């Protein structure tokens, strides 16, 4: 008979869930203090002053010759595994 009182042997799922939740939460650290923030990291990157490479300008003829040399090197390479490139 159930008279609203729980027997000691009864399985209390809600109490089990509550105790599991409390054990998980007790192990969490809610301390969000950190030595730096994302914005500090962005400022530091700006301070490092990345210098973009600036190759010398080529004439159209020099550019075409450079492309021909690159294509010839690719066609005459020793190792011919399929790299997905097709000419």
C-alpha positions as CSV (number, residue, x, y, z in Angstrom):
1,X,0.0,0.0,0.0
2,X,1.2,3.4,-0.8
3,X,0.3,6.1,1.8
4,X,2.5,8.8,0.3
5,X,5.5,7.9,2.4
6,X,8.6,6.4,0.8
7,X,9.9,3.1,2.0
8,X,13.6,3.1,2.9
9,X,14.1,0.5,0.2
10,X,12.4,2.5,-2.5
11,X,14.6,3.7,-5.4
12,X,14.5,7.5,-5.5
13,X,15.6,8.5,-9.0
14,X,15.2,12.3,-8.3
15,X,17.5,12.1,-5.3
16,X,20.1,10.1,-7.3
17,X,20.0,12.6,-10.1
18,X,20.4,15.5,-7.6
19,X,23.4,13.9,-5.9
20,X,25.1,13.1,-9.2
21,X,24.6,16.7,-10.3
22,X,26.0,18.1,-7.1
23,X,29.0,15.8,-7.3
24,X,29.7,17.0,-10.9
25,X,29.1,20.7,-10.1
26,X,31.3,20.5,-7.0
27,X,34.3,19.6,-9.2
28,X,33.9,22.6,-11.5
29,X,35.9,25.7,-11.1
30,X,33.9,28.8,-12.0
31,X,37.0,31.0,-11.7
32,X,37.2,32.9,-15.0
33,X,40.2,35.0,-14.1
34,X,43.0,34.5,-16.5
35,X,46.3,36.3,-16.9
36,X,45.3,37.5,-20.4
37,X,42.1,37.8,-22.4
38,X,41.4,37.3,-26.1
39,X,41.7,41.1,-26.7
40,X,45.1,41.1,-25.0
41,X,46.2,38.4,-27.4
42,X,45.0,40.4,-30.4
43,X,46.9,43.5,-29.1
44,X,50.0,41.4,-28.7
45,X,49.8,40.2,-32.3
46,X,49.5,43.8,-33.5
47,X,52.6,44.7,-31.5
48,X,54.6,41.9,-33.2
49,X,54.2,43.8,-36.4
50,X,53.9,41.1,-39.1
51,X,55.9,42.2,-42.1
52,X,54.3,41.0,-45.3
53,X,56.7,39.6,-47.9
54,X,57.1,42.0,-50.8
55,X,58.6,40.1,-53.8
56,X,60.1,42.1,-56.5
57,X,57.9,42.9,-59.5
58,X,58.3,40.8,-62.6
59,X,57.8,41.8,-66.2
60,X,55.1,39.9,-68.1
61,X,57.9,38.0,-70.0
62,X,59.6,37.1,-66.7
63,X,56.3,35.9,-65.2
64,X,55.6,33.6,-68.2
65,X,59.2,32.2,-68.1
66,X,58.8,31.6,-64.3
67,X,55.5,29.7,-65.0
68,X,57.1,27.6,-67.7
69,X,59.9,26.6,-65.4
70,X,57.5,25.7,-62.7
71,X,55.4,23.6,-65.1
72,X,58.5,21.9,-66.5
73,X,59.7,21.1,-63.0
74,X,56.3,19.6,-62.2
75,X,56.1,17.5,-65.4
76,X,59.7,16.2,-65.0
77,X,59.6,15.4,-61.3
78,X,60.8,11.9,-60.2
79,X,57.9,11.0,-58.0
80,X,54.5,10.8,-59.9
81,X,51.9,10.1,-57.3
82,X,48.5,11.3,-58.3
83,X,48.2,14.7,-56.6
84,X,44.9,15.7,-58.2
85,X,46.4,18.2,-60.6
86,X,45.7,17.8,-64.3
87,X,47.0,19.9,-67.1
